[in-house]
Amino acid sequence: MRKAGFLMIMALLALPASALAQADEYSKPSLKEMTPKWQAALNAGDAAGVAALYTDDGVLHPPNSAPVNGRDAIEAFWAGVTEAGVSGELTAQEMYGMGEAAAEVGAYVLTAADGSHVDHGHYTLVYKKVDGRWQIASDMWNSDMSP
């Protein structure tokens, strides 16, 4: 009975170590680099580069709009934004791991080509590992500005 109790305590003590190992997966550079890559592509006017960060069946959930489904439609959406001369700044605030998926919550600011403020708000990205690399499966954002 003592041996069973000892083994149970050891198993419970090992749980935090496995949780830390999982948390480490979501702090790896490959995932943390996604937001800077997205921002750099948008600000360079590279809609194809932005779209390449999404899964083939990725979905955008823009505010006050129907979902945008699939990489081609996502590229067309961001092409419209970049052609308008809008740039963005993203600030990741939290990241959560869920096995082969992860989520990021943060804030954004959009600026027009003339430097004027376009919008600001918050976003949630859901990442999925596809063929060993992180990609955006779902992208939802909401403006903090009053209509």
N, C-alpha and C positions, 0 to 999 in steps of 0.2 A: 504494500500500500504506500509506504514511504517513497519507494522508487517511482511509482506512478505519479505521486504528487510532485516529486522533484522534476520529472519529465514534463509535467504540465506547466510548472512555473518556468522552466527553460523555454518551452514553446511560446509562452506568453511574452517572455523577454525578447524573443527573436522577432516578434511581430513589428516593433518599431523599426528594426533594422531593415526589414523587407519594405516597409512603407517609405523609409528614407531612400532606398534604392530606387523605388518607383518614382518618387518625387524628383530624384536626380535625372531621370529620363527626360523630364519636362523642362529641365534647366540647361540641357545640352545646347551648345551653340547652334546646331542645325534648326532647332525650333525657335530659339531666341532671335535668330537672324531673319525669320520670316517677315516680321513687321518692318524692319529697316529695308529689306529687299522690296517689299510692296511699295513703301513710301518712295524709294529711289526710282522705281520704274514709273510710278505715277508722275512724279515731279520731272522726269525726263521726257514725259509725253509718250511713253512706251506702253500703250494699251495692251499690246500682245504680250509684253513682259509681265504686266500685272496679271493678265488672264492665265498665263502659264503657271502661276502660283496656286491656281484653283484645281480641284479635281475635275475630270471630264464632265461629271454630272453636278458640279458645284452650283450653289444657289445664292444669289444676292437677295437681300430683303431690304430695299431702300424705303425710307419713310414715305408714307402716303402714296405708295405705288404697288403694283402687282410684283410678285417675285420674278426675278430674271434667272432663267434656268439654262444651264449648260455653258461650257467654256466659250463657244462662239458668241452667244448672246452676252456673256459677261464682257468679252473683249469689245463688242459693239457699245455696250453701256459705258465702259471706261474711256473708249475713244471719244464719245460725246463729251465727257468731262474734260479730257485733256485738250480736245480741240477748242473748248471754251476758255482754255488757258488757266484752268483751276489747278492749284497745287494743294498738297495736304501735309499735315504734320500729325503723326500718330504717337501717342504715349501709352505704352502698355502698362497697366496697373496691377493686374493679377493674372496668374496662369494656373490652370487646374489640369491634372492628368486623369485619364480614364482608360488605361490600357493602351490600345492602339489609336486612341483619340485624345485630344487635348482641347481646352478652351482658353481663350484669352479675352480679358475684359480691359477696356481702356477708354481713352478720350481722344477726340480728333478736333482739328481746326482746319478749315478750308479757306484758302486765300485766292483772290482773283489775280490775274496777270499784272494789274495796276497796283497790287499790294493791298487792296481793300478787303475787308473781312466779308467772307461769303456765308460761313456757317460754323458752328461748333456744337459738339455733343458727345455722345458716348457710343461705343460699339462693342459687339461680342462676335468673336470669330470661333468657329469650331474647326479644328484641324483633324485630319485623318492621315494615317500612314499608308501610303500607296507605293508598293515596290520599294520599301525601305526608306522613303523620304516623306517628309511632312508636306501636306497640301491643304489648302483651305476648302472645306466642304460646305460651309455655310457662313455667310457674312451678313450681319444685321447691324444697322446703326439707326440712331434716333437723334434728332436735333434737340438741343437745349434752348433754342431760340423760340420766341413766341411767334405765332403765325401773323 
